Amino acid sequence: MEALTQFVNAINGIVWGPPMLVAILGTGLFLQLRLKFMPIFKIAMGFRWVWKSRTPDEGAKGDITPYAALMTALAATVGTGNIAGVATAIALGGPGALFWMWMTALVGMATKYAEVLLAVHYRETDARGQQVGGPMYAIKNGLGKNWKWLGMAFALFGGLAGFGIGNMVQSNSVADVLNVTFGIDKWLSGIVMTVLVGFVLIGGVKRIGAVAQKIVPFMCIAYIITSLIVLGIYIQEIPAAFALIIESAFSPVAATGGFAGAAIMLAIRYGVARGIFSNEAGLGTAGIAQAAGKSKNPVESGLVGMMGTFIDTIIVCTMTGLVIIVTGVWSSGVNGAALSSSAYAAGLPGVGEYVLAISLAFFAFSTIIGWSYFGEKCWEFIAGTAITLPYRVLWTGFVMVGAVTQLDFVWLVADTLNAFMALPNLISLLLLSPVIVKLTNEYFANK
């Protein structure tokens, strides 16, 4: 087992090494340039479309509102990456890593816009009459049947990765944090999560969307308010925190306290890697959710979809990062969720760690239901709709397995499969970029 772990670890180091990070960032920058930075200039329009998408146009194809689709996508992305991922980036790369997370998000908005646009443009109607889409359908219908193998590869990697990164890793995080903070047995947390997930999955995408659009806004707003309270207490430290973030992004950080010091490349590497892990721009998952949304125009769906990256990283991750920095715990030598917990405990003594534990539980649970839909559509692309019920039963069972099992190897494998997911998606984005530009230009010309 140890030899297998070392082998997978070596592959992981290659697939998530500098070439992959350059490929994801490079694709996003290429799309930003081709779109003349429209995703950044149209952020305000994106928020307006998010609000408007709660009541879609009459006669639009789809099964849920674009707003519910966005919440489903956000349910999957706003997770442990926003708490543990940000903390890991800062602990290993220094405060400057937060700056590179921002840059990853701004570039990633173009990637997410393009993923959603293609997913909606090339979506199909399945055997149940539901709208389905995502990178696998964009590859098959956009690049032609000779490329279907690439779509199958994406679906296979996504279908397998989901059981790890979107299921067992999340339920394990919930069970662990509830056990440490409140003393709740892991098996009890596992049973409760399994029952709740099973209840949601029985209702399919409509129930997933309905639950997501209730949970996600509540958990994000509550987390942001808590973070703003801490930042209000430390308001005098905020200008120095921003100065430290910018300075550390472009110069090495000296060792201090328990912090071992970090070169500029470490800030870039961990900032980019954790930014991608958090908002999933480049993985193609958002398009799977957004393809189910009622929409008459793929550009409008893209404008709604790209706001997921902005909300996830520019807003939620920034809250975590600033709290870690202003409270001064970033250099303590602690890592991961424990670092975030110590930051909120320092900011709100006697309360902060409990708020963070509850937030992490909500974030992780929402990721499980969001990713359940991504995985389901991947397996249906491979095996048809007959696989839906067995998949849902298996997915629900794995929630319990994750809650009570040690998952270091599962995390490693799932993280590696995520990288394999990204490759087919990035290839399709580059090859179909003329379609993205054409549809975008036509839409704004008509406006």
Stockholm file with secondary structure:
# STOCKHOLM 1.0

chainA/1-447         MEALTQFVNAINGIVWGPPMLVAILGTGLFLQLRLKFMPIFKIAMGFRWVWKSRTPDEGAKGDITPYAALMTALAATVGTGNIAGVATAIALGGPGALFWMWMTALVGMATKYAEVLLAVHYRETDARGQQVGGPMYAIKNGLGKNWKWLGMAFALFGGLAGFGIGNMVQSNSVADVLNVTFGIDKWLSGIVMTVLVGFVLIGGVKRIGAVAQKIVPFMCIAYIITSLIVLGIYIQEIPAAFALIIESAFSPVAATGGFAGAAIMLAIRYGVARGIFSNEAGLGTAGIAQAAGKSKNPVESGLVGMMGTFIDTIIVCTMTGLVIIVTGVWSSGVNGAALSSSAYAAGLPGVGEYVLAISLAFFAFSTIIGWSYFGEKCWEFIAGTAITLPYRVLWTGFVMVGAVTQLDFVWLVADTLNAFMALPNLISLLLLSPVIVKLTNEYFANK
#=GR chainA/1-447 SS CHHHHHHHHHHHHHHTSHHHHHHHHHHHHHHHHHTTTHHHHTHHHHHHHHHHTTSCCTTCBCSBCHHHHHHHHHHHHSSHIIIIIHHHHHHHHCTHHHHHHHHHHHHHHHHHHHHHHHHHHTCEECTTSCEECSHHHHIIIIICGGGHHHHHHHHHHHHHHHHIIIIIHHHHHHHHHHHHHHCCCHHHHHHHHHHHHHHHHHTHHHHHHHHHHHHHHHHHHHHHHHHHHHHHHTGGGHHHHHHHHHHHHHSCBCCBTTBCCBCHHHHHHHHHHHHHHHHCTTTCHHHHHHTTBCBSCHHHHHHHHHHHHIIIIIIIIHHHHHHHHHTTGGGSSCCHHHHHHHHHHHHSTTTHHHHHHHHHHHHHHHHHHHHHHHHHHHHHHHHCGGGHHHHHHHHHHHHHHHHTSCCHHHHHHHHHHHHHHHHHHHHHHHHTHHHHHHHHHHHHHHC
#=GC SS_cons         CHHHHHHHHHHHHHHTSHHHHHHHHHHHHHHHHHTTTHHHHTHHHHHHHHHHTTSCCTTCBCSBCHHHHHHHHHHHHSSHIIIIIHHHHHHHHCTHHHHHHHHHHHHHHHHHHHHHHHHHHTCEECTTSCEECSHHHHIIIIICGGGHHHHHHHHHHHHHHHHIIIIIHHHHHHHHHHHHHHCCCHHHHHHHHHHHHHHHHHTHHHHHHHHHHHHHHHHHHHHHHHHHHHHHHTGGGHHHHHHHHHHHHHSCBCCBTTBCCBCHHHHHHHHHHHHHHHHCTTTCHHHHHHTTBCBSCHHHHHHHHHHHHIIIIIIIIHHHHHHHHHTTGGGSSCCHHHHHHHHHHHHSTTTHHHHHHHHHHHHHHHHHHHHHHHHHHHHHHHHCGGGHHHHHHHHHHHHHHHHTSCCHHHHHHHHHHHHHHHHHHHHHHHHTHHHHHHHHHHHHHHC
//
